[in-house]
Amino acid sequence: MDKRNRDRGTFPKCIAYVENGRTCQMPATYVDVQRGGVVCAAHAPPVPSNLRDRIARKRIVYPTGGDL
């Protein structure tokens, strides 16, 4: 994210092309190495199944009580 976008609190725009030949322009949060930029969730590259399974199996542990 460049400094201009960070200062305004906005995301960079999706660089994926849509059916009408223009770029998507939705807020982009995913890095797409193949496209060479960032894309929105609709155009994000799929997560490989072996990685998706590893992520799903990780257990989230929340702190109980006390100061955070």
MIMI-997426 format. One record per residue: residue number from 1; residue in one letter; x, y, z of N, C-alpha, C in turn. Coordinates in Angstrom, 1 decimal, always signed. Layout:
<rs>
<r resi="NUM" resn="a" n_east="X" n_north="Y" n_up="Z" ca_east="X" ca_north="Y" ca_up="Z" c_east="X" c_north="Y" c_up="Z"/>
...
</rs>
This chain:
<rs>
<r resi="1" resn="m" n_east="+0.9" n_north="-1.2" n_up="+0.0" ca_east="+0.0" ca_north="+0.0" ca_up="+0.0" c_east="+0.9" c_north="+1.2" c_up="+0.0"/>
<r resi="2" resn="d" n_east="+0.6" n_north="+2.1" n_up="-0.9" ca_east="+1.5" ca_north="+3.3" ca_up="-0.9" c_east="+1.0" c_north="+4.3" c_up="+0.1"/>
<r resi="3" resn="k" n_east="+1.9" n_north="+5.3" n_up="+0.4" ca_east="+1.6" ca_north="+6.3" ca_up="+1.5" c_east="+0.3" c_north="+7.0" c_up="+1.3"/>
<r resi="4" resn="r" n_east="+0.0" n_north="+7.4" n_up="+0.1" ca_east="-1.3" ca_north="+8.2" ca_up="-0.1" c_east="-2.5" c_north="+7.4" c_up="+0.4"/>
<r resi="5" resn="n" n_east="-2.6" n_north="+6.1" n_up="+0.0" ca_east="-3.7" ca_north="+5.3" ca_up="+0.4" c_east="-3.7" c_north="+5.0" c_up="+1.9"/>
<r resi="6" resn="r" n_east="-2.6" n_north="+4.8" n_up="+2.5" ca_east="-2.5" ca_north="+4.5" ca_up="+3.9" c_east="-3.0" c_north="+5.7" c_up="+4.7"/>
<r resi="7" resn="d" n_east="-2.6" n_north="+6.9" n_up="+4.3" ca_east="-3.0" ca_north="+8.1" ca_up="+5.0" c_east="-4.5" c_north="+8.4" c_up="+5.0"/>
<r resi="8" resn="r" n_east="-5.1" n_north="+8.0" n_up="+3.9" ca_east="-6.5" ca_north="+8.3" ca_up="+3.7" c_east="-7.4" c_north="+7.1" c_up="+4.3"/>
<r resi="9" resn="g" n_east="-6.7" n_north="+6.0" n_up="+4.7" ca_east="-7.4" ca_north="+4.9" ca_up="+5.3" c_east="-8.2" c_north="+4.1" c_up="+4.2"/>
<r resi="10" resn="t" n_east="-7.7" n_north="+4.1" n_up="+3.0" ca_east="-8.3" ca_north="+3.3" ca_up="+1.9" c_east="-7.4" c_north="+2.3" c_up="+1.4"/>
<r resi="11" resn="f" n_east="-7.9" n_north="+1.3" n_up="+0.8" ca_east="-7.1" ca_north="+0.2" ca_up="+0.2" c_east="-6.7" c_north="+0.5" c_up="-1.2"/>
<r resi="12" resn="p" n_east="-5.7" n_north="-0.1" n_up="-1.7" ca_east="-5.4" ca_north="+0.0" ca_up="-3.1" c_east="-6.5" c_north="-0.7" c_up="-3.9"/>
<r resi="13" resn="k" n_east="-6.6" n_north="-0.4" n_up="-5.2" ca_east="-7.6" ca_north="-1.0" ca_up="-6.0" c_east="-7.2" c_north="-2.3" c_up="-6.7"/>
<r resi="14" resn="c" n_east="-8.2" n_north="-3.2" n_up="-6.9" ca_east="-8.0" ca_north="-4.5" ca_up="-7.5" c_east="-7.5" c_north="-4.3" c_up="-9.0"/>
<r resi="15" resn="i" n_east="-6.5" n_north="-5.0" n_up="-9.4" ca_east="-6.0" ca_north="-4.8" ca_up="-10.8" c_east="-6.5" c_north="-5.9" c_up="-11.7"/>
<r resi="16" resn="a" n_east="-7.4" n_north="-6.8" n_up="-11.3" ca_east="-7.9" ca_north="-7.9" ca_up="-12.1" c_east="-8.9" c_north="-7.3" c_up="-13.2"/>
<r resi="17" resn="y" n_east="-8.8" n_north="-7.8" n_up="-14.4" ca_east="-9.7" ca_north="-7.4" ca_up="-15.4" c_east="-11.1" c_north="-8.1" c_up="-15.3"/>
<r resi="18" resn="v" n_east="-12.1" n_north="-7.4" n_up="-15.6" ca_east="-13.5" ca_north="-8.0" ca_up="-15.6" c_east="-14.0" c_north="-8.1" c_up="-17.1"/>
<r resi="19" resn="e" n_east="-15.2" n_north="-8.7" n_up="-17.2" ca_east="-15.7" ca_north="-9.0" ca_up="-18.6" c_east="-15.7" c_north="-7.8" c_up="-19.5"/>
<r resi="20" resn="n" n_east="-16.0" n_north="-6.6" n_up="-19.1" ca_east="-16.0" ca_north="-5.4" ca_up="-20.0" c_east="-14.7" c_north="-4.9" c_up="-20.4"/>
<r resi="21" resn="g" n_east="-13.6" n_north="-5.5" n_up="-19.9" ca_east="-12.2" ca_north="-5.1" ca_up="-20.3" c_east="-11.6" c_north="-4.1" c_up="-19.4"/>
<r resi="22" resn="r" n_east="-12.3" n_north="-3.7" n_up="-18.4" ca_east="-11.7" ca_north="-2.7" ca_up="-17.4" c_east="-11.2" c_north="-3.4" c_up="-16.2"/>
<r resi="23" resn="t" n_east="-10.5" n_north="-2.7" n_up="-15.3" ca_east="-10.0" ca_north="-3.3" ca_up="-14.1" c_east="-11.1" c_north="-3.2" c_up="-13.1"/>
<r resi="24" resn="c" n_east="-11.1" n_north="-4.2" n_up="-12.1" ca_east="-12.2" ca_north="-4.3" ca_up="-11.2" c_east="-12.4" c_north="-3.1" c_up="-10.3"/>
<r resi="25" resn="q" n_east="-11.3" n_north="-2.5" n_up="-9.7" ca_east="-11.3" ca_north="-1.3" ca_up="-8.9" c_east="-11.9" c_north="-1.5" c_up="-7.5"/>
<r resi="26" resn="m" n_east="-12.2" n_north="-2.7" n_up="-7.1" ca_east="-12.7" ca_north="-2.9" ca_up="-5.7" c_east="-11.5" c_north="-2.8" c_up="-4.8"/>
<r resi="27" resn="p" n_east="-11.7" n_north="-2.6" n_up="-3.5" ca_east="-10.6" ca_north="-2.5" ca_up="-2.5" c_east="-9.9" c_north="-3.9" c_up="-2.6"/>
<r resi="28" resn="a" n_east="-8.6" n_north="-3.8" n_up="-2.7" ca_east="-7.7" ca_north="-5.0" ca_up="-2.8" c_east="-7.0" c_north="-5.3" c_up="-1.6"/>
<r resi="29" resn="t" n_east="-7.0" n_north="-6.6" n_up="-1.1" ca_east="-6.3" ca_north="-7.0" ca_up="+0.1" c_east="-5.5" c_north="-8.2" c_up="-0.1"/>
<r resi="30" resn="y" n_east="-5.5" n_north="-8.8" n_up="-1.2" ca_east="-4.7" ca_north="-10.1" ca_up="-1.5" c_east="-3.7" c_north="-9.8" c_up="-2.5"/>
<r resi="31" resn="v" n_east="-2.5" n_north="-10.4" n_up="-2.3" ca_east="-1.4" ca_north="-10.3" ca_up="-3.2" c_east="-1.5" c_north="-11.4" c_up="-4.2"/>
<r resi="32" resn="d" n_east="-1.5" n_north="-11.0" n_up="-5.5" ca_east="-1.5" ca_north="-12.0" ca_up="-6.6" c_east="-0.3" c_north="-11.9" c_up="-7.4"/>
<r resi="33" resn="v" n_east="+0.7" n_north="-12.8" n_up="-7.1" ca_east="+2.0" ca_north="-12.8" ca_up="-7.8" c_east="+1.8" c_north="-13.0" c_up="-9.3"/>
<r resi="34" resn="q" n_east="+0.9" n_north="-13.8" n_up="-9.7" ca_east="+0.7" ca_north="-14.1" ca_up="-11.1" c_east="+0.3" c_north="-12.8" c_up="-11.9"/>
<r resi="35" resn="r" n_east="-0.5" n_north="-12.0" n_up="-11.3" ca_east="-1.0" ca_north="-10.8" ca_up="-11.9" c_east="+0.0" c_north="-9.6" c_up="-11.7"/>
<r resi="36" resn="g" n_east="+0.8" n_north="-9.8" n_up="-10.7" ca_east="+1.8" ca_north="-8.7" ca_up="-10.4" c_east="+1.3" c_north="-7.6" c_up="-9.6"/>
<r resi="37" resn="g" n_east="+0.4" n_north="-7.8" n_up="-8.7" ca_east="-0.2" ca_north="-6.7" ca_up="-7.9" c_east="-1.2" c_north="-7.3" c_up="-6.8"/>
<r resi="38" resn="v" n_east="-2.1" n_north="-6.4" n_up="-6.4" ca_east="-3.1" ca_north="-6.8" ca_up="-5.4" c_east="-4.5" c_north="-6.9" c_up="-6.0"/>
<r resi="39" resn="v" n_east="-5.3" n_north="-7.8" n_up="-5.5" ca_east="-6.6" ca_north="-8.1" ca_up="-6.0" c_east="-7.6" c_north="-8.2" c_up="-4.9"/>
<r resi="40" resn="c" n_east="-8.9" n_north="-8.0" n_up="-5.2" ca_east="-10.0" ca_north="-8.2" ca_up="-4.2" c_east="-10.2" c_north="-9.6" c_up="-3.9"/>
<r resi="41" resn="a" n_east="-11.1" n_north="-9.9" n_up="-2.9" ca_east="-11.4" ca_north="-11.3" ca_up="-2.5" c_east="-12.0" c_north="-12.1" c_up="-3.7"/>
<r resi="42" resn="a" n_east="-12.8" n_north="-11.4" n_up="-4.5" ca_east="-13.4" ca_north="-12.1" ca_up="-5.7" c_east="-12.4" c_north="-12.6" c_up="-6.7"/>
<r resi="43" resn="h" n_east="-11.3" n_north="-12.0" n_up="-6.8" ca_east="-10.3" ca_north="-12.3" ca_up="-7.8" c_east="-9.0" c_north="-12.9" c_up="-7.1"/>
<r resi="44" resn="a" n_east="-9.1" n_north="-13.2" n_up="-5.8" ca_east="-7.9" ca_north="-13.7" ca_up="-5.1" c_east="-7.6" c_north="-15.1" c_up="-5.6"/>
<r resi="45" resn="p" n_east="-6.3" n_north="-15.5" n_up="-5.7" ca_east="-5.9" ca_north="-16.8" ca_up="-6.2" c_east="-6.4" c_north="-17.8" c_up="-5.1"/>
<r resi="46" resn="p" n_east="-6.7" n_north="-19.0" n_up="-5.6" ca_east="-7.2" ca_north="-20.1" ca_up="-4.6" c_east="-6.0" c_north="-20.5" c_up="-3.7"/>
<r resi="47" resn="v" n_east="-6.3" n_north="-20.9" n_up="-2.5" ca_east="-5.4" ca_north="-21.4" ca_up="-1.6" c_east="-5.2" c_north="-22.9" c_up="-1.9"/>
<r resi="48" resn="p" n_east="-3.9" n_north="-23.3" n_up="-2.0" ca_east="-3.7" ca_north="-24.8" ca_up="-2.3" c_east="-4.3" c_north="-25.6" c_up="-1.2"/>
<r resi="49" resn="s" n_east="-4.9" n_north="-26.8" n_up="-1.6" ca_east="-5.7" ca_north="-27.6" ca_up="-0.6" c_east="-4.8" c_north="-28.0" c_up="+0.6"/>
<r resi="50" resn="n" n_east="-3.5" n_north="-28.3" n_up="+0.3" ca_east="-2.7" ca_north="-28.8" ca_up="+1.5" c_east="-2.5" c_north="-27.6" c_up="+2.5"/>
<r resi="51" resn="l" n_east="-2.4" n_north="-26.4" n_up="+2.0" ca_east="-2.2" ca_north="-25.3" ca_up="+2.9" c_east="-3.6" c_north="-25.0" c_up="+3.6"/>
<r resi="52" resn="r" n_east="-4.7" n_north="-25.1" n_up="+2.9" ca_east="-6.0" ca_north="-24.8" ca_up="+3.4" c_east="-6.3" c_north="-25.8" c_up="+4.6"/>
<r resi="53" resn="d" n_east="-5.9" n_north="-27.0" n_up="+4.4" ca_east="-6.1" ca_north="-28.0" ca_up="+5.5" c_east="-5.3" c_north="-27.7" c_up="+6.7"/>
<r resi="54" resn="r" n_east="-4.0" n_north="-27.3" n_up="+6.5" ca_east="-3.2" ca_north="-27.0" ca_up="+7.6" c_east="-3.7" c_north="-25.8" c_up="+8.4"/>
<r resi="55" resn="i" n_east="-4.2" n_north="-24.8" n_up="+7.7" ca_east="-4.8" ca_north="-23.6" ca_up="+8.3" c_east="-6.0" c_north="-24.0" c_up="+9.1"/>
<r resi="56" resn="a" n_east="-6.9" n_north="-24.8" n_up="+8.6" ca_east="-8.2" ca_north="-25.2" ca_up="+9.2" c_east="-7.9" c_north="-26.0" c_up="+10.5"/>
<r resi="57" resn="r" n_east="-6.8" n_north="-26.7" n_up="+10.5" ca_east="-6.6" ca_north="-27.5" ca_up="+11.7" c_east="-5.9" c_north="-26.8" c_up="+12.9"/>
<r resi="58" resn="k" n_east="-5.4" n_north="-25.6" n_up="+12.6" ca_east="-4.8" ca_north="-24.9" ca_up="+13.7" c_east="-5.8" c_north="-24.4" c_up="+14.7"/>
<r resi="59" resn="r" n_east="-5.5" n_north="-24.5" n_up="+15.9" ca_east="-6.5" ca_north="-24.2" ca_up="+17.0" c_east="-6.2" c_north="-22.8" c_up="+17.5"/>
<r resi="60" resn="i" n_east="-7.2" n_north="-22.0" n_up="+17.6" ca_east="-7.0" ca_north="-20.6" ca_up="+18.1" c_east="-7.2" c_north="-20.7" c_up="+19.6"/>
<r resi="61" resn="v" n_east="-6.2" n_north="-20.2" n_up="+20.3" ca_east="-6.3" ca_north="-20.2" ca_up="+21.8" c_east="-6.4" c_north="-18.8" c_up="+22.3"/>
<r resi="62" resn="y" n_east="-7.5" n_north="-18.5" n_up="+23.0" ca_east="-7.8" ca_north="-17.2" ca_up="+23.5" c_east="-7.3" c_north="-17.1" c_up="+24.9"/>
<r resi="63" resn="p" n_east="-6.8" n_north="-15.9" n_up="+25.4" ca_east="-6.4" ca_north="-15.8" ca_up="+26.8" c_east="-7.6" c_north="-15.8" c_up="+27.7"/>
<r resi="64" resn="t" n_east="-7.5" n_north="-16.4" n_up="+28.8" ca_east="-8.6" ca_north="-16.4" ca_up="+29.8" c_east="-8.4" c_north="-15.5" c_up="+30.9"/>
<r resi="65" resn="g" n_east="-9.2" n_north="-14.4" n_up="+31.0" ca_east="-9.1" ca_north="-13.5" ca_up="+32.2" c_east="-7.8" c_north="-12.8" c_up="+32.1"/>
<r resi="66" resn="g" n_east="-7.5" n_north="-12.0" n_up="+33.2" ca_east="-6.3" ca_north="-11.2" ca_up="+33.3" c_east="-6.2" c_north="-10.0" c_up="+32.4"/>
<r resi="67" resn="d" n_east="-5.1" n_north="-9.3" n_up="+32.5" ca_east="-4.9" ca_north="-8.2" ca_up="+31.6" c_east="-4.4" c_north="-8.6" c_up="+30.3"/>
<r resi="68" resn="l" n_east="-4.8" n_north="-7.9" n_up="+29.2" ca_east="-4.4" ca_north="-8.3" ca_up="+27.9" c_east="-3.3" c_north="-7.3" c_up="+27.4"/>
</rs>
